[in-house]
Amino acid sequence: MTTSDDRVAIEQVLYRYARAVDRLDYDGIRDCYFPDAIDDHGGYHGPVSGLIEDIRRRHTTIDSSQHFISNVLIDFTGDDSAEVESYCLCYLRQAPVDGTTEQELATIRCRYVDRFERRSGQWRIADRVVVFDEFRTQTITDSLNPGWVRSRRDGTDPVYRQ
């Protein structure tokens, strides 16, 4: 029998995935999936190990990444399985080219259509299809005050001080 704790556990996997991608925590990404999961992620389709390498390659020039997960709908199809749809809004900012202050900001609107399973008491993604609604880019200038704490895409980000 599924409980509200199961819903929270599934939502936490979605949120941990977003943080792991934004902080380039590859082990954290891997922990959100079962080893045999398949991800259809735009230009990539295949196992989680390949998804991680694809993210590693695509994000080498991205200096800021934010994934916002919302509208999570969970339909339990059994005691240990669920169909999950969640909306995702992504902001991916390219690092500035040497000598410039302008950067390209990509805004992506999409949905994650996931099959979750519970195995050995753990909810994880068993299969994912990313359904894209929009991909747009704009040129921006980052005017962040240099005295403010800036996010980092690695283990030195303040979130890891816990």
C-alpha positions as CSV (number, residue, x, y, z in Angstrom):
1,M,0.0,0.0,0.0
2,T,1.3,3.5,-0.9
3,T,1.3,6.3,1.6
4,S,1.9,10.1,1.7
5,D,5.5,9.2,2.6
6,D,5.8,7.5,-0.8
7,R,4.7,10.7,-2.5
8,V,7.3,12.7,-0.5
9,A,10.0,10.2,-1.3
10,I,9.3,10.5,-5.1
11,E,9.2,14.3,-4.9
12,Q,12.5,14.3,-3.1
13,V,14.1,12.2,-5.9
14,L,13.0,14.8,-8.4
15,Y,14.4,17.7,-6.3
16,R,17.7,15.9,-5.6
17,Y,18.0,15.3,-9.4
18,A,17.6,19.0,-10.0
19,R,20.2,19.9,-7.4
20,A,22.6,17.3,-8.6
21,V,22.5,18.6,-12.2
22,D,22.8,22.2,-11.1
23,R,25.8,21.4,-8.8
24,L,27.3,18.9,-11.3
25,D,27.1,16.1,-8.7
26,Y,27.4,13.1,-11.0
27,D,27.0,10.6,-8.2
28,G,23.9,12.4,-7.0
29,I,22.4,12.2,-10.5
30,R,23.2,8.5,-10.6
31,D,21.5,7.9,-7.3
32,C,18.2,9.2,-8.6
33,Y,18.0,6.4,-11.2
34,F,18.1,2.6,-11.1
35,P,21.1,1.3,-12.9
36,D,19.0,-0.2,-15.7
37,A,16.9,2.9,-16.3
38,I,16.7,4.5,-19.7
39,D,16.5,8.3,-20.2
40,D,15.2,9.9,-23.4
41,H,16.7,13.4,-22.8
42,G,16.5,15.4,-26.1
43,G,19.6,14.6,-28.0
44,Y,20.5,11.7,-25.7
45,H,18.7,8.4,-25.4
46,G,20.2,5.5,-23.4
47,P,21.3,4.3,-20.0
48,V,22.1,6.5,-17.0
49,S,25.9,6.1,-17.4
50,G,25.6,7.7,-20.8
51,L,23.3,10.4,-19.6
52,I,25.9,11.4,-17.0
53,E,28.6,11.6,-19.7
54,D,26.2,13.6,-21.9
55,I,25.6,16.1,-19.1
56,R,29.3,16.3,-18.3
57,R,30.0,17.2,-21.9
58,R,27.1,19.6,-22.5
59,H,27.6,21.5,-19.3
60,T,31.4,22.2,-19.7
61,T,30.6,25.8,-20.8
62,I,27.6,26.4,-18.6
63,D,28.5,28.5,-15.6
64,S,25.1,28.7,-14.0
65,S,22.3,26.1,-14.1
66,Q,18.9,26.1,-12.3
67,H,16.2,23.5,-12.6
68,F,12.8,24.3,-11.0
69,I,10.4,21.3,-10.6
70,S,6.7,21.8,-10.1
71,N,3.2,20.5,-10.8
72,V,4.2,17.0,-9.7
73,L,1.5,14.5,-10.4
74,I,1.9,11.0,-9.1
75,D,-0.3,8.1,-10.2
76,F,0.5,4.9,-8.3
77,T,0.1,1.9,-10.6
78,G,0.9,-0.6,-7.9
79,D,2.5,-0.8,-4.4
80,D,6.0,-0.4,-5.9
81,S,5.4,1.6,-9.1
82,A,4.2,5.0,-10.2
83,E,3.7,7.1,-13.3
84,V,5.0,10.6,-12.5
85,E,4.7,13.8,-14.5
86,S,6.5,17.0,-13.4
87,Y,7.0,20.3,-15.0
88,C,10.6,21.6,-15.3
89,L,11.8,25.2,-16.0
90,C,15.5,25.3,-16.7
91,Y,17.9,28.3,-16.9
92,L,21.3,27.4,-18.4
93,R,23.8,30.3,-18.7
94,Q,26.8,30.0,-20.9
95,A,30.1,31.3,-19.5
96,P,31.2,34.5,-21.1
97,V,33.6,34.4,-24.0
98,D,37.0,35.8,-23.0
99,G,37.0,39.6,-22.9
100,T,33.2,40.0,-23.0
101,T,30.5,40.5,-20.4
102,E,27.6,39.2,-22.5
103,Q,26.4,35.7,-22.0
104,E,23.8,33.4,-23.6
105,L,21.0,32.4,-21.3
106,A,18.9,29.4,-22.4
107,T,15.4,29.0,-21.0
108,I,13.9,25.6,-21.4
109,R,10.3,24.6,-20.6
110,C,9.8,20.9,-20.4
111,R,8.1,18.0,-18.5
112,Y,9.6,14.9,-17.1
113,V,7.4,11.9,-17.8
114,D,8.8,9.2,-15.4
115,R,8.2,5.7,-14.4
116,F,9.2,5.3,-10.8
117,E,9.7,2.0,-9.0
118,R,10.4,1.1,-5.4
119,R,13.1,-1.6,-5.1
120,S,14.6,-2.7,-1.9
121,G,12.6,0.1,-0.2
122,Q,14.0,2.9,-2.4
123,W,12.0,5.0,-4.9
124,R,14.0,5.9,-8.0
125,I,13.5,6.7,-11.7
126,A,13.1,3.5,-13.7
127,D,12.5,5.3,-17.1
128,R,12.4,9.0,-18.1
129,V,11.2,10.8,-21.2
130,V,11.8,14.6,-21.3
131,V,9.0,16.3,-23.2
132,F,10.0,19.7,-24.5
133,D,7.7,22.7,-24.8
134,E,10.2,25.5,-25.6
135,F,13.9,26.3,-25.9
136,R,14.8,29.9,-26.3
137,T,18.0,31.9,-25.8
138,Q,18.7,35.5,-25.1
139,T,21.9,37.5,-24.6
140,I,22.3,38.9,-21.1
141,T,24.8,40.7,-18.9
142,D,25.2,39.4,-15.4
143,S,25.1,42.4,-13.0
144,L,25.4,40.4,-9.8
145,N,27.1,42.3,-7.1
146,P,30.6,40.8,-6.7
147,G,30.3,41.0,-2.9
148,W,27.3,38.6,-2.9
149,V,27.8,34.9,-2.4
150,R,27.8,33.3,-5.9
151,S,26.6,29.8,-6.6
152,R,29.1,27.2,-7.7
153,R,28.7,24.1,-9.8
154,D,30.7,21.8,-7.6
155,G,31.1,20.6,-4.0
156,T,32.3,24.0,-2.9
157,D,28.8,25.5,-3.2
158,P,27.5,26.7,0.2
159,V,24.7,24.0,0.2
160,Y,27.4,21.4,0.9
161,R,28.6,23.0,4.1
162,Q,25.9,21.0,6.0
